[in-house]
Amino acid sequence: MEATQETGVDLRRSGYADRPDYRLDILARRNRVVVRTEGAVIADSLHPLLVDEQDHGLVFYLPRDDVRMDSLEPSETVTFCPFKGEASHWRVRGGDRDVAWSYEQPYPEVARLTGYVAFYQDRVSVEIGQAP
């Protein structure tokens, strides 16, 4: 947990304490979602979660079992969302840009995201197909 020296406010606490009305919907979908980079498939899932977060674009999170984790390597990037928690990031093995992130220990309000990986839609190709 971090606090600013000036205010003593904890910068890593859940934003739901101050904004209990904040909307973040997690919707299970049956659509096939395929993620590619430079033509190579790095994820293929029939069990995505669609995250519809207030003031953000829609994001698909895919079960880690459906992601070719052997094609990714952890990056040093760690980010923080006041409504989801601390995110770890990955890049394509040998690459220099982050292409994915996940919340290893998300806040209880979004615990369904545990074990799921999301991808930057401007850095990889995310294809959304019909449900079988």
C-alpha positions in Angstrom: 0.0 0.0 0.0 1.2 3.4 -0.9 0.4 6.8 0.7 1.3 10.2 -0.5 3.6 12.1 2.0 1.6 15.3 1.5 -1.9 13.9 2.3 -1.3 10.5 3.8 -4.1 9.1 1.5 -3.7 5.5 0.6 -3.3 5.4 -3.2 -3.7 1.6 -3.5 -7.1 1.2 -1.7 -10.3 0.2 -3.5 -12.1 3.0 -5.2 -15.4 1.4 -4.2 -15.1 3.0 -0.8 -15.4 6.4 -2.3 -17.5 5.5 -5.4 -19.9 2.6 -4.4 -22.0 3.6 -7.5 -19.2 2.9 -9.9 -20.3 0.6 -12.7 -18.1 -2.3 -13.8 -20.1 -5.2 -15.3 -18.5 -8.6 -15.9 -20.5 -10.6 -18.4 -19.8 -14.2 -19.3 -20.0 -14.7 -23.1 -20.0 -17.8 -25.4 -18.5 -15.9 -28.4 -15.3 -17.3 -29.8 -12.5 -14.7 -29.2 -9.2 -15.2 -31.0 -6.1 -13.0 -30.4 -3.3 -12.8 -32.9 -0.1 -11.0 -33.2 1.8 -10.9 -36.5 -0.6 -13.7 -37.7 0.2 -16.1 -34.9 -2.6 -17.1 -32.6 -1.8 -16.4 -29.0 -5.2 -17.0 -27.5 -8.4 -18.7 -28.5 -11.4 -19.0 -26.2 -15.1 -19.9 -26.1 -15.3 -18.8 -22.5 -14.5 -15.0 -22.4 -15.6 -12.5 -19.9 -16.7 -9.1 -21.4 -15.9 -6.3 -19.0 -18.1 -3.2 -19.5 -16.5 -0.5 -17.3 -17.9 3.0 -16.8 -16.0 5.5 -18.9 -13.8 2.8 -20.6 -14.1 0.7 -23.7 -15.3 -2.9 -23.7 -12.6 -5.4 -23.0 -12.6 -9.2 -23.3 -10.8 -11.2 -20.6 -9.8 -14.8 -21.6 -9.2 -17.7 -19.3 -5.5 -18.2 -18.8 -5.9 -21.8 -20.0 -7.0 -20.5 -23.4 -3.9 -18.2 -23.7 -0.6 -19.4 -25.1 1.3 -18.2 -22.0 4.4 -19.9 -23.5 4.3 -17.2 -26.2 4.3 -14.4 -23.6 6.8 -13.2 -21.0 6.2 -11.0 -18.0 7.2 -7.4 -18.4 8.3 -5.1 -15.6 5.1 -3.0 -16.0 2.7 -2.9 -13.0 -0.3 -0.7 -13.1 -3.1 0.1 -10.7 -6.8 0.5 -11.2 -8.8 1.7 -8.2 -11.7 -0.6 -9.2 -9.8 -3.7 -10.1 -6.5 -3.6 -8.3 -2.9 -4.1 -9.3 -2.3 -5.5 -12.8 0.7 -7.5 -14.1 1.6 -7.1 -17.7 3.1 -9.4 -20.5 4.7 -8.9 -23.8 5.2 -11.3 -26.7 8.3 -13.3 -26.0 11.3 -11.3 -27.3 9.1 -8.2 -27.9 9.4 -4.8 -26.4 5.8 -3.7 -25.9 3.2 -4.9 -23.4 0.3 -6.7 -25.2 -1.6 -8.2 -22.2 -2.4 -7.7 -18.6 -4.2 -9.5 -15.7 -5.2 -8.9 -12.1 -3.6 -11.7 -10.1 -5.4 -10.6 -6.9 -8.3 -8.4 -8.0 -10.5 -6.6 -5.5 -13.4 -8.8 -4.1 -15.9 -6.8 -6.2 -14.3 -8.1 -9.4 -12.9 -11.5 -8.1 -14.3 -13.2 -11.3 -11.3 -11.7 -13.2 -8.9 -14.0 -11.3 -7.2 -16.3 -13.8 -8.1 -14.2 -16.8 -5.9 -12.2 -19.2 -6.9 -9.2 -21.3 -5.2 -7.8 -24.4 -4.5 -4.3 -25.7 -6.7 -4.1 -28.7 -4.5 -1.6 -30.4 -1.4 -3.8 -30.2 -2.8 -7.2 -31.2 -5.8 -8.4 -33.3 -8.8 -9.4 -31.3 -11.4 -11.2 -33.4 -14.9 -11.8 -32.0 -16.9 -14.5 -33.6 -20.4 -15.9 -33.1 -21.3 -18.2 -30.2 -21.4 -21.8 -31.3 
